[in-house]
Amino acid sequence: MLLVGLTGGLASGKTTVAKMFQECGAEVIDADQLARSVVQPKRAAWKDLVATFGTNILHDDQTLNRQALAARVFGHPKQLKNLNAIVHPRVAREQANIARSIAKQHPDAVIIYDAALLIEANAHARMDRVIVVTSDQRTQISRACGRDGMSRKEALARIRGQLPMRDKKKLADYLIDGTLPLGELRGKVHNLYGDLLAQAQQKTHESRNHRKAKP
């Protein structure tokens, strides 16, 4: 299997690209879904978050109030570091377990790990390939305000809280322009998936040959 990290800036088009890869036949692991899973009530990460940030980050039903937690950490680097130290390692373990399970069933699978903070969490280091979905800041703000109801100030704060796009590009094996018309974007994703699938098949073939060659 080939493990491919997919990332981008706020409202860059990353989620749309992930869905297109899935349509092509790729297996997609959503980091945000994993993050929601690991902080379910009474799980280890949930307990650590409550111990670190207090019960004010919880709803009445004891589930995590993500907005309240975000308000505690945005603009506070030390608090954000504490949050990431609790959540990211557990998300990484979940991702690795799911990837191994997929690989057992489908050795030639292309697995897309859709993660907004792929590079910030240093998860790119364990990927076979990295794709960055790019967008200009004006488009990001427009999409975030229209899609998520953010104010321009909120969108800018979220963008500035992420690694700058220019730095993400430096670590990319592939760049995809998330501002392209959907038809053109789908075509580029389709072509890239074909390339990644060939690489996954080659990797599996080489691995099998290596095992056969062992005395």
C-alpha positions, 0 to 999 in steps of 0.5 A, a space after each residue: 500500500 501507499 500512504 499519502 498525506 493530503 493537506 492544505 490551508 483553511 478552505 483550500 479545497 482539501 476535502 473536495 479533493 479527498 472525496 474525488 480520490 475516494 471516487 477514484 477508488 482510494 481509501 480515505 482516512 479522515 484525521 478530523 473524524 479520528 480526532 473526534 473519536 479519541 476525545 469521546 467521553 471517558 477515553 484517555 484523551 478526554 480525561 487528559 483534556 479535562 485534567 489540563 483545561 478543566 470541565 468548562 470545555 465540556 457540554 452538559 452531556 460530558 462531550 467535548 465542546 470543541 468551540 470552547 476548547 478552541 477559544 482556550 487555545 487559539 492565540 495561546 501557543 503553550 495551550 495549543 501545544 498542550 492540546 496537540 500533545 494530548 490529541 496528536 499521538 493518539 490520532 497517529 496510533 488510530 491512523 496507523 491501525 486503520 492503515 494496517 487493517 486496510 493494507 491486509 485486505 488490499 495490499 495495493 491500496 492507495 490510502 489518503 490520510 486527509 489531515 489539515 494539520 498533517 505537517 504541523 503534527 509532523 505526520 508528514 514524516 511517516 507518509 510515503 507521499 505528501 499532497 498539498 492543496 493550494 489556494 490564494 488567501 482571498 479564496 480561502 477567506 471567501 469560502 470560510 465565510 460563506 461555508 462556515 459562517 466565519 467572520 473575515 477576522 476569524 478566518 484570518 486568525 485560523 489561517 495565521 494559526 496554520 503553517 504558511 502555505 509557502 512552507 507546506 509547498 516545500 514539503 509537498 511531493 505533489 501540488 493541486 490547485 484547489 481553486 480550479 473548476 470542478 471538472 478540471 480538478 477532478 481530471 487532475 485528481 484522476 490522473 494523479 490517482 493513476 500514478 499513485 496506484 502504480 506506485 502502490 503496486 510497484 511498492 507491493 511487488 518490490 516488498 514481495 520480491 524482497 521477502 522471497 529473496 530472504 534466506 
